[in-house]
Amino acid sequence: MIETRNLVRRFGSFTAVSGVSFRVDRGEVLGFLGPNGAGKSTTMKMITGFLAPTRGTAIVCGHDVTADALAVKERIGYLPEGAPAYPDMTPAGFLSFVAQVRGLAGANRKARIEEVAAMVHLEGVMHQAIETLSKGYKRRVGLAQAILHDPDVLIMDEPTDGLDPNQKHEVRSLIKGMAARKAIILSTHILEEVDAVCTRAIVINRGSIVADGTPEQLRSRSRYHNAVLITINAGTAAGSVRGELERLPGVEEVEDSGSRDGRASLAVIPRRGRSIVEDVGRHARSKGWEVDEIRVDAGRLDEVFRSITARGAGGAR
């Protein structure tokens, strides 16, 4: 559905995007991650035809954006950063205008506007000037125009920006509901969003892709992947427990996660992500430790993100 081929974008002597290539199939929700200025928005603008690439191209539903940008735009729903709209128009007027541009007419146009307004919960503000709406409602208007023509490809820049927790949940549910029929790319700086809606994630840094995989694959790169989190009762000496655990085969390090309510918590970090939970549990039982809780950490996306982007564009892909 989407394929980028060696996309490059320069602004004068500055290279914002440097040779980005990836594919997105129908049914995939791709999270596009990276620090500010990494090249996420620039890449998305090139895919949508909003910005011409310096070199390379993007293919959307079989159409080359450098050769037939209009055909690409017909098949894409695009929510850009900031959700720009005409401030003096109402959501009803703006969506009617967008529907007309997208080729919807007559009763079909009216029915589709009503359907989409209900999907993003705009019914109560449809006849209020957009400039008077809250940031969250403006974002909903932007989302409504992006999905109005039921596109095969949906590209969204920070779709939940400015939304409260309930609104974020609604938008994420909407994205998941549409995912099976579309190819979706969304940029986000909210790592919990990757777990909530994305089937895959790409990390871009300094204009280049530095990681590409499912959320589970990215978490497996965390030093906390398969770490054992153990909480012991105050009756057990945390210092001696830590020393014992550090001597176990396969243990890289033991971190003190702090004490609370008479309980001490430790994170037992494995070497190279190996599974050590059975060894830790067996050792705890043999020593008669008063264990309140023991569980396995799947890995931490925030820690992976920091380690990857700190290494710069030359990091592992």
C-alpha positions in Angstrom: 0.0 0.0 0.0 2.9 2.4 0.8 6.5 2.0 -0.3 9.2 4.6 0.1 12.3 4.3 -2.0 15.5 6.0 -0.8 13.6 9.2 0.2 15.9 12.2 0.6 15.0 15.8 1.4 17.5 18.7 1.7 16.8 22.2 2.7 19.9 24.1 1.4 22.9 22.4 2.9 20.8 20.7 5.6 19.7 17.1 5.0 16.4 16.5 6.9 15.8 13.0 5.5 18.5 10.8 4.2 17.7 7.6 2.2 14.6 6.4 4.0 13.1 3.2 2.6 10.2 1.1 4.0 6.9 -0.7 3.1 3.5 -0.7 4.8 0.9 -3.3 3.9 -2.9 -3.2 4.4 -3.7 -4.1 8.0 -0.6 -2.5 9.4 -0.5 0.4 11.8 3.0 1.8 11.6 4.2 4.0 14.5 6.7 6.6 13.3 8.9 7.5 16.2 11.9 9.9 16.7 13.1 12.9 18.6 12.1 16.4 17.6 13.7 17.3 14.3 14.4 13.7 13.4 12.7 13.9 10.0 9.3 12.3 10.8 7.0 15.1 9.5 9.2 15.7 6.5 9.0 12.1 5.5 5.2 12.1 5.9 4.9 15.2 3.8 6.8 13.6 1.0 4.7 10.5 1.1 1.5 12.6 0.8 2.8 14.8 -2.0 2.8 17.9 0.1 6.6 18.2 -0.2 8.7 17.1 -3.2 11.6 14.8 -2.4 15.1 15.9 -3.4 15.8 12.3 -4.4 13.9 9.1 -4.3 10.1 8.6 -4.3 7.1 7.1 -2.6 4.6 4.6 -4.2 1.1 4.8 -2.7 -1.5 2.2 -3.9 0.6 1.7 -7.1 1.0 5.4 -7.9 4.3 7.3 -7.8 4.1 10.5 -5.9 6.7 12.2 -8.1 4.8 11.3 -11.3 1.2 11.4 -10.3 0.8 13.2 -7.0 -3.0 13.8 -7.5 -3.7 10.1 -7.7 -1.7 9.6 -4.5 -3.7 12.3 -2.7 -7.0 10.8 -3.8 -6.1 7.6 -1.9 -4.7 9.2 1.2 -6.3 10.7 4.3 -3.9 13.1 5.9 -3.9 14.7 9.3 -1.0 17.1 9.4 0.6 18.6 12.5 -1.6 21.2 14.1 -4.7 20.1 12.2 -5.0 23.3 10.1 -8.5 24.4 9.2 -10.4 27.6 8.2 -11.0 29.2 11.6 -14.1 31.2 10.6 -15.9 28.1 9.3 -17.9 25.7 11.3 -17.0 22.0 11.4 -20.2 21.4 9.4 -19.2 23.9 6.7 -15.6 22.8 6.6 -16.4 19.1 6.3 -19.0 19.9 3.6 -16.3 21.8 1.7 -13.8 18.9 2.1 -16.5 16.4 1.1 -17.1 18.4 -2.1 -13.4 18.5 -2.9 -13.2 14.7 -2.3 -16.0 14.1 -4.8 -18.8 13.3 -2.4 -22.2 14.7 -3.4 -25.9 14.9 -2.5 -27.4 12.6 0.1 -24.2 10.6 0.2 -22.2 13.6 1.3 -24.7 14.5 4.1 -24.8 11.0 5.4 -21.0 10.6 5.4 -20.5 13.9 7.2 -23.0 12.8 9.9 -21.4 9.4 10.2 -17.9 10.8 10.6 -19.0 13.5 13.0 -20.5 10.8 15.2 -17.3 8.6 14.9 -15.1 11.5 16.3 -17.9 12.9 18.6 -18.3 16.3 17.0 -22.1 16.4 17.0 -22.3 19.1 19.8 -20.0 21.6 18.1 -20.8 21.2 14.4 -22.3 24.7 14.1 -19.7 26.5 16.2 -16.8 28.5 14.6 -13.7 26.4 14.5 -11.6 29.2 16.0 -13.7 29.0 19.2 -13.1 25.3 19.7 -10.7 23.8 22.1 -7.4 22.2 20.9 -8.9 18.8 21.3 -12.0 19.6 19.3 -9.9 21.2 16.5 -7.9 17.9 16.4 -11.1 16.0 16.0 -12.1 18.2 13.1 -8.8 17.5 11.5 -9.3 13.8 12.0 -12.8 13.9 10.6 -11.6 15.5 7.3 -8.8 12.9 7.1 -11.2 9.9 7.2 -14.2 11.6 5.4 -13.6 9.9 2.0 -12.8 6.5 3.6 -9.2 6.4 2.2 -7.2 3.2 1.7 -4.1 5.0 3.3 -4.2 7.1 6.4 -1.3 9.3 7.5 -1.5 11.1 10.8 1.0 13.4 12.5 0.5 13.2 16.3 -3.3 12.3 16.0 -3.9 12.4 19.8 -2.0 15.7 20.4 -4.1 17.9 22.7 -6.6 15.3 23.6 -7.5 14.3 27.2 -7.1 10.7 28.3 -10.7 9.8 27.4 -10.4 11.4 24.0 -7.1 9.6 23.4 -8.8 6.3 24.2 -11.6 7.1 21.7 -9.2 8.0 18.9 -7.0 4.9 19.5 -10.1 2.7 19.4 -11.2 4.4 16.2 -7.8 3.7 14.6 -7.8 0.1 15.7 -11.3 -0.3 14.3 -10.2 1.0 10.9 -6.8 -0.8 10.8 -7.8 -4.1 9.1 -9.0 -2.2 6.0 -6.2 0.3 5.6 -2.5 1.0 5.8 -1.9 3.5 8.5 1.1 5.6 9.5 1.1 7.7 12.6 3.9 9.7 14.1 3.9 10.0 17.9 6.1 10.9 20.8 3.8 9.0 23.2 5.4 5.6 23.6 2.2 4.1 25.2 0.5 4.8 21.9 2.8 2.4 20.2 1.6 -0.4 22.5 -2.0 0.8 22.3 -2.5 0.8 18.5 0.7 0.0 16.5 1.5 -3.4 14.9 5.0 -2.1 14.0 7.2 0.8 14.8 10.0 2.6 13.0 12.5 4.8 14.8 14.0 7.6 12.8 16.9 9.8 14.0 18.8 12.5 12.2 17.0 11.7 9.0 17.7 7.9 8.9 15.9 4.8 10.1 17.7 3.3 13.1 15.2 0.6 14.1 12.2 -1.2 12.5 10.1 -3.9 14.2 7.1 -4.9 16.1 6.7 -3.4 19.6 7.7 -6.8 21.0 10.8 -6.9 18.9 11.8 -3.4 20.0 11.2 -4.2 23.7 13.4 -7.3 23.3 16.3 -4.9 22.7 15.8 -3.4 26.1 18.3 -4.3 28.9 15.2 -5.0 31.0 13.8 -7.6 28.6 13.3 -10.7 30.7 14.4 -8.9 33.8 12.9 -10.3 37.0 11.2 -7.8 39.3 11.1 -9.1 42.8 9.6 -7.5 45.9 10.6 -8.8 49.3 9.1 -8.3 52.7 11.0 -6.1 55.2 11.7 -9.2 57.2 14.2 -10.2 54.5 17.5 -8.3 54.3 17.5 -6.6 50.9 21.3 -6.2 50.9 22.0 -9.9 51.3 19.3 -10.8 48.7 21.0 -8.5 46.2 24.4 -10.1 46.8 22.9 -13.6 46.4 21.1 -12.7 43.2 24.2 -11.1 41.6 26.0 -14.4 42.0 23.5 -16.3 40.0 24.6 -17.5 36.5 23.0 -15.4 33.7 22.6 -12.3 35.9 24.2 -9.2 34.6 23.2 -6.8 37.4 20.8 -6.2 40.2 19.2 -2.8 40.6 17.6 -1.4 43.7 14.2 -0.1 42.7 13.5 1.4 46.1 11.5 0.6 49.2 7.9 1.3 50.1 5.4 0.2 52.8 8.0 -2.1 54.4 8.8 -3.8 51.0 12.0 -3.6 49.0 12.0 -4.0 45.2 14.9 -5.2 43.1 15.3 -5.6 39.3 17.4 -8.6 38.3 18.9 -7.8 34.9 19.8 -10.8 32.7 22.7 -11.2 30.4 21.7 -10.8 26.8 18.0 -11.0 27.5 18.0 -14.6 28.6 15.2 -16.0 30.7 16.2 -16.2 34.4 12.9 -16.1 36.2 12.9 -19.9 37.1 16.4 -19.6 38.4 15.5 -16.5 40.6 12.3 -18.2 41.9 14.1 -21.4 42.7 16.8 -19.6 44.6 14.3 -17.5 46.5 12.5 -20.6 47.6 15.7 -22.4 48.6 16.7 -19.4 50.8 13.2 -19.1 52.4 12.9 -15.4 51.4 9.6 -13.7 52.1 8.7 -12.8 48.6 5.6 -10.6 48.1 5.8 -10.5 44.3 7.9 -11.8 41.4 7.3 -10.9 37.7 9.0 -10.6 34.4 9.6 -7.3 32.6 8.9 -7.5 28.8 11.3 -4.6 28.2 10.9 -0.9 28.2 10.3 1.1 25.0 11.4 4.4 26.5 14.8 2.9 27.4 15.2 1.4 23.9 14.2 4.7 22.3 16.7 6.6 24.4 19.5 4.2 23.7 18.9 4.1 19.9 18.5 7.8 19.4 21.4 8.7 21.6 23.7 6.7 19.3 22.7 8.9 16.4 22.0 7.9 12.8 24.8 5.3 12.8 23.0 3.1 15.4 21.8 -0.4 14.8 18.9 -0.6 12.3 
